[in-house]
């Protein structure tokens, strides 16, 4: 470091990293609660589909995104439904179970208001003014199977 300004910039970077870590910690807990609700809505035959739900929180630019994912090959088909093919011909369609949508809706009804308040409290403690009224939104991304990702 060459000057006091360099030290100040280094301190600011460290403080920003610490603040981001606090926010990501709260977002991670939000994701875990969301996964809990999605698991409750997930149908069980062998238990594999239910066991493979995971969540993570990451920073994308100025946004914090909570990611829900399931790497079971058939997760997308169970959630969204699929065609039934017999001898090369479509003979029907199964309805999706929509466990992601139902689980996220259950999370929003049960936990979201308290979790957003906790996030606002953390940000206020860090000196960031937060206005989270009726327009507050939670960015959730679902990843089902290997190739689907959509913003809820």
N, C-alpha and C positions, 0 to 999 in steps of 0.2 A: 504494500500500500504506500502510496506516495504522499497522500495528504489526508487531512481531516475529512474532506469531501468524499474521498474514496471509502473511508471508514463509514461515513454516513450512508453511502449508497449500499455498501455491503450489509449494514444493519437493516436497511429498508428491505433489501431482498430477503434477508432472513426472516424479518417480521412478516412479510407477505407470504412466504412459504409456510410459516407457522399458522397464520390465519387461514390459509387454504387448507392446511391439514385439519384444523378444527372443523371447518365447514364440511370437508370430505368425511370426517368421522361421523358427524350427525347424519349426513346423507347416506352413509353406509348403514347406519342403524335403521333409517327409513326403508332402505332396500331390503334389509333382513325381515322387517315386519311385512313388507309387501310380498316377499317370497313365502312367508308363513301363510298368508291368506290365499295365495295362488296354490300352494300345496294342498290346502284344505279343499279346494275346488277340483283338484286333479283326480281323475278316476284311477282306481288301483286294480290291476290284475296281478302283476308280479311285484309291483312296488318300484320298478326301475324308473319309470317316468317321474314319479313323485320324488325319488331320491336325487335326481339329476338337476333340480332347480338350483340356481346360483344367482347371486346379485353382486354388483360392484358399483362403485361410484367413481366417476372420473371428471376431471375438469376439461372442458372444451371451450377454449377462448375464455370468455367471462362467465360462462355457464357451467353449472354442475349438473351432470346427467347421471341418473340412476339406471343401471342396465340390469334387466332380468333376462336370464338365459337358461335354456335347457338344451343340452347337446344330444339328447336321444334322437335317433334318426326319424322317428315317427311322431315327434312332438307336434310339429306343424299340422300333420294330418289329423291328429286327435283334436287339436284346438280348433282348426278351421273346417274340418270335414274333408272328404275326398270321394273320388269316383270309385265305383265298384266295377271291375273289369273281369269278364269271364270269356275265355276263348277269344280274346282280342276285341271284344265288344263291350261297350259301357252298358251295364244292366241296372245301374242304380247309383245312388249317392248317399253317403252317410252324413248326417248332420254333425257339425263340430260341437265339441263340449264347451268351447269358449271359456276355458278355465282362467286364461290370462285376463280377459276383459272382466270377468266376474270377480276374480281375486283383486284386481286393481280397484274395482268399484267398491268392494268390501273394505279395502285398505282406506280409501278416500273417506268412506262413511265413518269408519271406526277410529282411525289414528291420525289422519292427515292434518286436521286442525291443530291438534296438540303438537305434532311434529313440526309444523310450520312455525308455531309459537316458540318452540325450543330453538329452531334455526334463527328466528328473529332475535331471541334473547342472546344467543351466541354472537351474532353479528353486532348487536347493540353493545355488548360487552367489549367487542373488538373496536368499537368506535364507528361502525358503519351504520348509518341511519337507514331503517327499513320501513317501507310502507307496504304492508301485506294485507290488503283488504280482500274484497270479494274477487278481485281479479288475479289473485295469486295462482300460480300454475306450477305443476310439478312435471319436469321432463323425465319421462320413462321410456326406455327403449326395450323392446322385447326381441330376443333372438331365439328363434325356434329352429331346431335342426341346424344344418350347416349353412343354409343360404338365405334365410329370411331375416330382415331387420326392419322394423317399422317404428315410427314415433307414435306413442299413444297420446 
